[in-house]
Amino acid sequence: MTAETLRQTRDAELERRKGIKNRIACCTVAGCESAGSGEVRAALEREAAAQGRAGEVEVRGTGCMGWCSRGPLVRCSSNDTIYAEVTPADAPALVSGDAGRFEGRALTTEHPFYAGQRRLILRNSGHADPERIADYIAQGGYQGLLKAVTAMTPPDIVAEVKRSRLRGRGGAGYPTGLKWELVARHPSTVSYVVCNADEGDPGAFMNRSVLEGDPHRVLEGMAIAGRAAGAEQGYIYARGESPLAIERIRTAIEQARREGLLGSRIFDSNFQFQIDLRIGAGAYVCGEETALIKSIEGKRGQPAPRPPYPPESGLWGHPTLINNVETFANIPAIIENGGDWFASIGTASSPGTKVFAVAGRVQRTGLVEVPIGTTLRTILSDICGGVPEGYEFKAAQTGGPAGGCIPAPFLDLPMDYDSLTRIGTMMGSGGLIVMDTSTCMVDVARFFMEFCMDESCGKCIPCRAGTVQMHSILERITRGEGSEADFWMLEELSALLREASLCGLGMAAPNPVLSTMRHFRGEYEAHVREHHCPAGHCPIHASEEVHS
Amino acid sequence: MSVRTLEVDGKMITALEGQTIFSAAWDSGIHIPRLCHLGGLSDVGACRLCLVEIEGQKRLQPSCMTKVAEDMVVRTNTPALRAHRRLIVELLLAERNHVCSVCVLNGACELQDLAAQLGVDHVRLRPQYPKLEVDLSHDRFGLDHNRCILCTRCVRVCDEVEGAHTWDVAGRGKNSRVITDLGEPWGESASCTSCGKCVQVCPTGALFSKGKTVADMRKDRGFLRYIVTAREKKLWIA
């Protein structure tokens, strides 16, 4: 593909759309898919043909429109409205444009759920079909790559990314530009670009939704990274548990290859870049970059000590640029609009937007994209409608099993990397689980410790044996059989895991325990001293007997 | 090869460029505890016992995998490190069924020695008492998972020195086990050459020679030094 053909493809698609009065986009991402969006789409297609409107009404799939708990969601372009909880029986009304039947189910862009969001990563959701490259191009896709290849040198690209001050969206928040520079400056002639799509935090589905809903955005970001880093080969490491994402990536790679947007002589230049897919076999630890590299190499997915870091020695010993799905998805817009534009969104230390997967006890659950630095209160109360009647907010868990909780007094905390770290949790990849007062925080800590114990690879002793011991102590406490000595032991083990574990999984495993002990120490003490669960969650039986 | 000078535990020592902190310290008489490292095999940094503090670095580093640098200041034996090491040994002792009184290696076991050296006279953690197998299918050697600490020395010596790669690790986390071939009984392994190197490098009584009674076995590491240096010095070529 050349600059000219890219423009032609875009114009042709926009021209074609002019003849269509209503583009009905049906969410085809896992959440709505499981709520039956496939049948809705089929019914819409049948209905469009039956009403003889096949020419003026077009039915397409699209990416995640956010409010997953009210799926299947369908968007009509004629009135820019999203309809919720659509069933196949709604198809005739949607096709004919009769909005009467959607009382309470029609969501416009003024709805608080959408008005409070700023969508950069998810901007194509509701507008483009993830299975059609022409849709992505019509939305302005591959313009960033065009600019990067034809108008910029690799150092320019790195400088632009540095100027944007984008930080890694996988959780740690390492400055992306610095990482790119390390790989770009490395004298090795062979280097790789890897997209970490091994999203495994409980309750998190941001990356999966991006890959299912807008896969070309990620491919474009990776290709730009390849140009900047001098790499000719990229890998996407996806979870085997997300078959739909895998299918969409495969389709997108195939289309991009056919259009010459991947492969050799991209935009008539000497730049060549290939992307291959690698599928994980279900180990959470493979989201850790050194374990992920081992897994791509076909070895047992176990982490290796860092240094050397992957930008120095990664895949097969070559410098490797690893970023998260969402990080790559930010790149095309940064290149197209400039780093300064991106840096003006969000906060000074953490620019840009962040996609959160909101789950748990709130009115509206699903994907929410907001500028970084938005307060938790804004996200939960304004956008997500707050905790339902009859329940009381207790805490929100961020960062999955590596993170911690945010209790009610911190509701006005801006959600950015540094603020979250200060109160003992972390941004993480974007999982946000809302808990009400019926949740026992000791049991939450126990749950996450069980997760870490099951997912520990077993290589280093602190993590392999330490998580087992911490889990057994927490389990004892939830049974009302804990003792004062258990507090000391939990703290001692936490220190060991944090300081002595080989990789991030072990180092972060104590975080949920430390965080809940910091903010909800009273609950632990009630379990141990009074054999009583304040949340009324833990079944504590015959505790007197045990302690007699 | 150039020489590096560094400070370890307040003592100035010299080391060769490219040498690890562990081996430089060892050469100067400073013995850092370890269980997974063994001279002559590659390093994996898994046991975390040889972690050291390096001035100017926030994180503890495994000395077996960290190269020396000029003017580096290393501390190998601070109270915090000793506390970590004791807890690691306690974790190991609670993880599987380490009963010295019935072990062939009683009195010559690296785990036992380390516990004594670090002052681990009791274990504050709950023992897990897992039900584990003993593989006695091999005609000369035995494998007792109850005593295995997953240091993977057997895996590495078999792969790197013997070249058979009979051993590997299956499962993950607390369910990790060393296996022969694809999990067949050791005696049925097609790749095992019965050389016994794995038995000799094993730090505990997990791998043992048959026919030994309690506290009857001693492990011979001399062969490894002989093989590795003989290869380097080309002793086999007449």
Interface residues (C-beta under 8 A of the other chain):
Chain A: A283 V285 R300 A304 P305 M453 D454 E455 S456 C457 G458 K459 C460 I461 P462 R464 A465 G466 T467 V468 Q469 S472 A485 M489 E492 L493 A495 L496 E499 A500 S501 L502
Chain B: V44 G45 A46 C47 R48 L51 R59 L60 Q61 P62 M65 A80 A83 H84 L87 I88 L91 L92 A94 E95 R124 L125 R126 Q128 I149 L150 D168 V169 G171 R172 G173 K174 N175 S176
